[in-house]
Amino acid sequence: MNMTLEEDLKKWEVERPQYENLMKYLKPFLKETMFNHGFAVEIEARVKDEYSLFKKINLKRKEKGSYSYEGMTDKLGVRVICRFREEIHQICKIIDHTLETIKTDDFYEKMKYNEQGYKGVHKDATLKANDPHFEEFKNLVFEVQIRTLCDNVWAVIYHDIGYKPEMMASNQIKRNLHCLAGSLEVADVCFSDVNNSITRSQELTAEFILNFLTKPFYRFFRTSYDISYSIENINFLKLFLTSNSVDLFKTDLNVFIEKKHKILTQISKDRRSELSNPLITQPEVILIFWFFSRFRISKFPVICSAKVDRPFARMES
């Protein structure tokens, strides 16, 4: 049986601090979880204020006739925003493994071939029983949204302008919204095509090397980096590769990362804040450590001094 709106708001006044505490835990927890899997995503989170709660319950009851406070699963909403469409499925699997998923709505799959509009995956979830904070938050259901940057642009603008195009009076506005959604979807596909072309390249370019280094870099160093700075450094470092084979490069570097995982983890913790050495927060630092292991320390300073005008030379010390 539905409570009155006044009763709903009184209950929310009591429960809201619990959701705010859960948000403080959940946002950095998911950020770290994504870094552990090599994903640098944007994490947004919000707890509904009393006005949003009131308006949603009021609107839903007008639409459906019945809508309960207890049935609202997005009192706390967390948004995971990734770069490429192909990352959606991988991130959803991580979410399902990390959280207790109750329900999934995939708006990508629901979209018909001739439709445009909101895209994303929504998951109603709770903490898993083995989570150290489970007892504190075990009765709290929250919503996790997963979508790309382009889909997020659409959703934010769409929400601000008017959530449902059928409510718009002007056919021209409806058409513009439809075209905008299509344009952003094309952009999304193009970004993915570029990324996949680099990932699957059989040429050992600086772009390929940077793309390959990005996931382990996020796992270890958990920070953003300067792409142009990396490309410049990697183009220099390429001079010291003994093979142009992409497969051999991937195999050798993967073996190195697996063998030196603990050391790289420790280095990242100890040195990631060193402002005197900006390379410590660039993906090519993994390539540098790999060279150290291959050339041995006695030979590596010679390589470093080969082009002292390059920022890479600072790694000599």
C-alpha positions as CSV (number, residue, x, y, z in Angstrom):
1,M,0.0,0.0,0.0
2,N,1.4,3.4,-1.0
3,M,2.2,5.9,1.7
4,T,1.2,9.5,1.3
5,L,3.8,11.8,-0.2
6,E,4.2,13.4,3.2
7,E,5.0,10.0,4.7
8,D,7.4,9.3,1.9
9,L,9.3,12.5,2.6
10,K,9.5,11.9,6.3
11,K,10.9,8.4,5.7
12,W,13.4,9.8,3.2
13,E,14.5,12.4,5.7
14,V,15.5,9.5,8.0
15,E,17.0,7.2,5.4
16,R,18.8,9.7,3.2
17,P,22.0,9.9,5.4
18,Q,22.4,6.2,5.0
19,Y,22.4,6.5,1.2
20,E,24.8,9.5,1.4
21,N,27.2,7.3,3.4
22,L,26.8,4.5,0.9
23,M,27.6,6.9,-2.0
24,K,30.8,8.0,-0.2
25,Y,31.9,4.4,-0.1
26,L,30.6,3.2,-3.4
27,K,32.0,6.0,-5.7
28,P,35.8,5.5,-4.9
29,F,35.2,1.7,-4.6
30,L,33.9,1.4,-8.1
31,K,36.7,3.8,-9.4
32,E,39.3,1.5,-7.8
33,T,37.6,-1.6,-9.2
34,M,37.6,-0.2,-12.7
35,F,41.3,0.8,-12.4
36,N,42.1,-2.8,-11.3
37,H,40.7,-4.0,-14.6
38,G,42.5,-1.3,-16.6
39,F,39.6,1.0,-17.2
40,A,39.8,4.8,-16.6
41,V,36.2,5.7,-16.4
42,E,34.3,8.7,-15.0
43,I,32.2,7.9,-12.0
44,E,29.4,10.2,-11.1
45,A,27.0,9.7,-8.2
46,R,24.1,11.5,-6.6
47,V,21.5,10.9,-3.9
48,K,18.1,12.3,-4.7
49,D,17.1,15.4,-2.9
50,E,13.6,15.7,-1.4
51,Y,12.3,17.7,-4.4
52,S,13.5,15.1,-6.9
53,L,12.0,12.3,-4.8
54,F,8.7,14.1,-4.5
55,K,8.5,14.9,-8.2
56,K,9.3,11.4,-9.3
57,I,6.9,9.7,-7.0
58,N,4.2,12.2,-7.9
59,L,4.8,11.7,-11.6
60,K,4.9,8.0,-11.5
61,R,1.7,7.7,-9.5
62,K,0.0,9.9,-12.1
63,E,1.3,7.7,-14.9
64,K,0.8,4.3,-13.3
65,G,-1.7,4.9,-10.6
66,S,0.5,3.0,-8.1
67,Y,4.1,3.6,-7.3
68,S,5.7,2.9,-3.9
69,Y,8.6,4.7,-2.1
70,E,10.1,1.2,-1.3
71,G,10.0,0.4,-5.0
72,M,12.2,3.3,-6.0
73,T,15.6,1.9,-6.8
74,D,17.4,5.0,-7.8
75,K,17.4,6.9,-4.5
76,L,21.1,6.6,-5.0
77,G,22.3,6.6,-8.6
78,V,25.9,5.9,-9.7
79,R,27.0,6.5,-13.3
80,V,29.9,4.8,-15.0
81,I,31.0,6.6,-18.1
82,C,33.4,4.9,-20.5
83,R,35.1,5.9,-23.7
84,F,34.1,3.2,-26.2
85,R,30.9,1.2,-26.9
86,E,32.8,-2.1,-26.8
87,E,33.8,-1.4,-23.2
88,I,30.1,-1.5,-22.1
89,H,29.8,-5.3,-22.1
90,Q,33.2,-5.7,-20.2
91,I,32.2,-3.1,-17.6
92,C,28.8,-4.7,-17.1
93,K,30.5,-8.1,-16.4
94,I,32.8,-6.3,-13.8
95,I,29.7,-4.7,-12.2
96,D,27.9,-8.1,-12.0
97,H,30.9,-9.7,-10.5
98,T,31.5,-6.9,-8.0
99,L,28.0,-6.1,-6.9
100,E,24.8,-8.1,-6.4
101,T,22.8,-7.3,-9.5
102,I,19.0,-7.5,-9.0
103,K,17.8,-6.3,-12.4
104,T,19.3,-5.2,-15.7
105,D,17.7,-3.0,-18.3
106,D,19.8,-2.8,-21.5
107,F,18.5,0.1,-23.6
108,Y,21.1,-0.6,-26.3
109,E,19.3,-4.0,-26.9
110,K,15.8,-2.5,-26.6
111,M,16.5,0.1,-29.3
112,K,15.0,-0.9,-32.7
113,Y,17.0,-0.4,-35.9
114,N,15.0,2.6,-36.9
115,E,14.8,4.3,-33.4
116,Q,17.0,6.9,-31.7
117,G,17.0,8.0,-28.1
118,Y,18.4,7.3,-24.7
119,K,21.1,4.5,-24.7
120,G,22.7,2.9,-21.7
121,V,22.6,0.0,-19.3
122,H,20.8,0.3,-15.9
123,K,21.4,-2.1,-13.1
124,D,19.6,-2.3,-9.8
125,A,22.1,-3.6,-7.3
126,T,23.1,-4.0,-3.6
127,L,26.5,-4.7,-2.1
128,K,27.6,-8.4,-2.1
129,A,27.4,-10.3,1.2
130,N,31.2,-10.6,1.3
131,D,31.7,-6.8,1.1
132,P,33.1,-5.4,4.3
133,H,30.3,-2.8,4.4
134,F,27.5,-5.2,3.6
135,E,26.0,-5.2,7.1
136,E,25.9,-1.4,7.2
137,F,24.2,-1.0,3.8
138,K,22.6,-4.4,3.2
139,N,19.0,-3.1,2.9
140,L,19.9,-0.3,0.4
141,V,19.2,-0.8,-3.3
142,F,20.9,1.6,-5.7
143,E,21.0,2.1,-9.5
144,V,24.2,1.8,-11.6
145,Q,24.1,3.3,-15.1
146,I,26.7,2.4,-17.7
147,R,27.1,4.4,-20.9
148,T,29.7,5.9,-23.2
149,L,30.8,9.6,-23.3
150,C,28.7,10.2,-26.4
151,D,25.6,8.6,-24.9
152,N,26.2,10.6,-21.8
153,V,26.2,13.9,-23.8
154,W,22.9,12.9,-25.3
155,A,21.3,11.9,-22.0
156,V,22.4,15.1,-20.2
157,I,21.1,17.4,-23.0
158,Y,18.0,15.3,-23.5
159,H,17.2,15.4,-19.9
160,D,17.6,19.2,-19.7
161,I,15.6,19.9,-22.8
162,G,12.8,17.4,-22.3
163,Y,13.0,13.7,-21.5
164,K,10.4,12.5,-23.9
165,P,10.3,13.8,-27.5
166,E,6.6,12.8,-27.9
167,M,5.8,15.5,-25.4
168,M,7.4,18.2,-27.7
169,A,4.9,20.3,-29.5
170,S,7.1,20.9,-32.6
171,N,7.8,18.3,-35.1
172,Q,11.0,20.2,-36.0
173,I,12.3,19.9,-32.4
174,K,11.5,16.2,-32.4
175,R,13.3,15.7,-35.7
176,N,16.3,17.7,-34.5
177,L,16.5,15.6,-31.3
178,H,16.3,12.4,-33.5
179,C,19.1,13.6,-35.8
180,L,21.2,14.7,-32.8
181,A,20.9,11.2,-31.3
182,G,21.9,9.7,-34.7
183,S,24.9,12.0,-35.0
184,L,26.2,11.1,-31.6
185,E,25.7,7.4,-32.3
186,V,27.7,7.7,-35.5
187,A,30.4,9.5,-33.5
188,D,30.4,6.7,-31.0
189,V,30.8,4.1,-33.7
190,C,33.6,6.1,-35.3
191,F,35.5,6.4,-32.1
192,S,35.2,2.7,-31.5
193,D,36.4,2.0,-35.1
194,V,39.5,4.1,-34.6
195,N,40.3,2.4,-31.3
196,N,39.8,-1.0,-32.7
197,S,41.9,-0.2,-35.7
198,I,44.8,0.8,-33.4
199,T,44.3,-2.2,-31.1
200,R,44.3,-4.7,-34.0
201,S,47.1,-3.1,-35.9
202,Q,49.9,-5.3,-37.1
203,E,52.3,-2.3,-37.3
204,L,54.3,-1.4,-34.2
205,T,53.3,2.3,-34.2
206,A,53.6,4.7,-31.3
207,E,49.8,4.8,-31.2
208,F,49.6,1.0,-31.0
209,I,52.2,0.9,-28.2
210,L,50.4,3.6,-26.2
211,N,47.1,1.9,-26.6
212,F,48.6,-1.4,-25.5
213,L,50.3,0.2,-22.4
214,T,47.2,2.1,-21.3
215,K,45.4,-0.8,-19.5
216,P,48.4,-1.9,-17.4
217,F,49.2,1.8,-16.7
218,Y,45.7,2.4,-15.3
219,R,46.0,-0.8,-13.2
220,F,49.3,0.3,-11.6
221,F,49.3,4.1,-11.7
222,R,45.6,5.0,-11.6
223,T,45.9,8.4,-13.1
224,S,45.4,10.3,-16.4
225,Y,48.3,11.1,-18.7
226,D,49.3,13.5,-21.6
227,I,48.8,11.7,-24.9
228,S,51.0,14.0,-27.0
229,Y,53.8,13.7,-24.4
230,S,53.5,9.9,-24.5
231,I,53.6,9.8,-28.3
232,E,56.8,11.9,-28.5
233,N,58.5,9.7,-25.9
234,I,57.4,6.4,-27.4
235,N,58.6,7.5,-30.9
236,F,62.0,7.9,-29.3
237,L,61.9,4.7,-27.3
238,K,60.9,2.7,-30.5
239,L,64.5,3.2,-31.7
240,F,65.6,0.7,-29.1
241,L,63.2,-2.1,-29.9
242,T,65.0,-5.1,-31.3
243,S,62.0,-6.4,-33.3
244,N,59.1,-4.9,-35.2
245,S,56.8,-7.8,-34.5
246,V,53.6,-6.8,-32.9
247,D,52.9,-10.3,-31.5
248,L,56.4,-10.6,-30.1
249,F,56.1,-7.2,-28.5
250,K,52.8,-8.0,-26.8
251,T,54.0,-11.4,-25.6
252,D,57.3,-10.2,-24.2
253,L,55.7,-7.2,-22.5
254,N,52.8,-9.3,-21.0
255,V,55.4,-11.7,-19.6
256,F,57.3,-8.8,-18.1
257,I,54.2,-7.2,-16.5
258,E,53.1,-10.6,-15.1
259,K,56.6,-11.3,-13.6
260,K,57.1,-7.8,-12.3
261,H,53.6,-7.2,-11.1
262,K,54.4,-6.8,-7.4
263,I,57.4,-4.5,-8.2
264,L,55.4,-2.3,-10.6
265,T,52.7,-2.0,-8.0
266,Q,55.1,-1.0,-5.3
267,I,56.9,1.5,-7.6
268,S,53.5,3.1,-8.5
269,K,52.6,3.5,-4.8
270,D,56.0,4.9,-3.8
271,R,56.7,7.2,-6.7
272,R,53.5,8.2,-8.4
273,S,53.6,11.6,-6.7
274,E,57.1,12.5,-7.9
275,L,56.7,15.9,-9.6
276,S,60.4,15.9,-10.5
277,N,59.9,12.9,-12.8
278,P,56.7,13.4,-14.9
279,L,57.3,10.1,-16.8
280,I,56.3,8.2,-13.7
281,T,52.7,9.2,-14.5
282,Q,52.9,8.3,-18.2
283,P,52.2,4.9,-19.7
284,E,55.6,4.7,-21.4
285,V,57.1,4.3,-17.9
286,I,56.2,0.6,-18.2
287,L,58.2,0.4,-21.4
288,I,61.1,2.1,-19.7
289,F,61.1,-0.4,-16.9
290,W,60.9,-3.2,-19.4
291,F,64.0,-1.8,-21.2
292,F,65.8,-1.7,-17.8
293,S,65.1,-5.4,-17.4
294,R,66.3,-6.2,-20.9
295,F,69.3,-4.0,-21.2
296,R,70.4,-4.3,-17.6
297,I,71.1,-1.1,-15.6
298,S,74.8,-1.0,-16.8
299,K,73.7,-0.4,-20.5
300,F,70.5,1.6,-20.0
301,P,72.1,5.0,-19.0
302,V,73.9,4.9,-22.4
303,I,70.5,4.7,-24.1
304,C,69.2,7.5,-21.9
305,S,72.0,9.8,-22.8
306,A,71.6,9.1,-26.6
307,K,69.2,12.1,-26.8
308,V,69.7,14.3,-23.9
309,D,67.3,16.9,-25.3
310,R,64.4,14.4,-24.8
311,P,62.5,14.3,-21.5
312,F,63.1,10.6,-21.4
313,A,66.8,11.3,-20.5
314,R,65.6,12.3,-17.0
315,M,65.0,8.6,-16.3
316,E,68.8,8.1,-16.1
317,S,68.8,9.0,-12.5
